[in-house]
């Protein structure tokens, strides 16, 4: 996978694969907080377990029941209003 891409794949809410991971901020059975190329990603669920983490490749996998995924802050340089303005031009 290209080093600049960010991709999220969730299978049956039980298996999660993410590319573009830069750092793991925190994790426990109910939440995992990642820093990705597109901002901080909070994953909430039950019995969450990190299965694989390769920061050199930016690849992350986890198992458990995923209830929600939320991006809590945009990556620097991805100002949403600026992007919308350029789209309307």
C-alpha positions as CSV (number, residue, x, y, z in Angstrom):
1,X,0.0,0.0,0.0
2,X,1.2,3.5,-0.8
3,X,2.8,5.2,2.2
4,X,0.5,8.2,1.9
5,X,-2.8,6.4,2.0
6,X,-5.2,6.0,4.9
7,X,-7.6,3.1,4.7
8,X,-10.1,1.5,7.2
9,X,-11.6,-1.9,6.7
10,X,-14.1,-3.3,9.2
11,X,-15.4,-6.9,8.8
12,X,-18.5,-7.9,10.6
13,X,-17.7,-5.4,13.4
14,X,-15.2,-8.0,14.6
15,X,-12.0,-7.5,12.6
16,X,-10.5,-4.1,12.0
17,X,-7.6,-3.3,9.6
18,X,-6.2,0.3,9.3
19,X,-3.4,1.6,7.1
20,X,-1.9,5.0,7.7
21,X,-1.4,4.6,11.4
22,X,1.4,6.7,12.9
23,X,1.1,6.1,16.6
24,X,-1.1,4.4,19.3
25,X,-2.0,6.9,22.0
26,X,-3.8,4.5,24.3
27,X,-5.7,1.3,24.4
28,X,-7.8,-0.9,26.7
29,X,-10.6,-3.5,26.4
30,X,-13.1,-0.7,25.5
31,X,-11.2,1.8,23.4
32,X,-8.2,2.3,21.2
33,X,-6.9,5.7,20.3
34,X,-4.7,6.0,17.2
35,X,-3.0,8.8,15.5
36,X,-3.4,8.4,11.7
37,X,-2.3,10.3,8.7
38,X,-5.8,12.0,8.7
39,X,-6.0,12.7,12.4
40,X,-6.8,11.1,15.7
41,X,-9.1,8.1,15.5
42,X,-11.0,6.8,18.5
43,X,-12.3,3.2,18.3
44,X,-14.9,2.2,20.9
45,X,-16.1,-1.3,21.6
46,X,-15.8,-4.4,23.7
47,X,-13.0,-6.9,24.2
48,X,-10.8,-4.9,21.8
49,X,-7.4,-6.5,21.3
50,X,-4.6,-5.2,19.1
51,X,-3.5,-8.1,16.9
52,X,-0.8,-6.4,14.8
53,X,1.0,-3.1,14.8
54,X,3.7,-2.2,12.2
55,X,4.4,1.5,12.5
56,X,7.1,1.3,9.9
57,X,4.4,0.3,7.3
58,X,1.6,2.1,9.2
59,X,-0.5,-1.1,9.4
60,X,-2.7,-1.9,12.4
61,X,-5.2,-4.8,13.0
62,X,-7.5,-5.4,16.0
63,X,-10.2,-7.9,17.0
64,X,-13.2,-7.5,19.2
65,X,-16.6,-5.9,18.9
66,X,-16.4,-2.4,17.3
67,X,-19.3,-0.1,18.3
68,X,-18.0,3.2,17.0
69,X,-15.1,4.9,15.2
70,X,-14.6,8.7,15.4
71,X,-12.0,11.1,14.1
72,X,-11.5,13.7,16.8
73,X,-9.2,16.2,15.1
74,X,-8.2,16.8,11.5
75,X,-4.7,16.3,10.3
76,X,-2.7,19.5,10.0
77,X,-3.3,21.1,6.6
78,X,-6.8,19.5,6.1
79,X,-8.9,22.5,7.1
80,X,-12.4,21.5,6.2
81,X,-13.6,25.0,5.3
82,X,-10.6,25.6,3.1
83,X,-11.3,22.3,1.3
84,X,-15.0,23.2,0.8
85,X,-14.1,26.6,-0.6
86,X,-11.7,25.2,-3.1
87,X,-14.3,22.6,-4.2
88,X,-16.9,25.3,-4.9
89,X,-14.5,27.3,-7.2
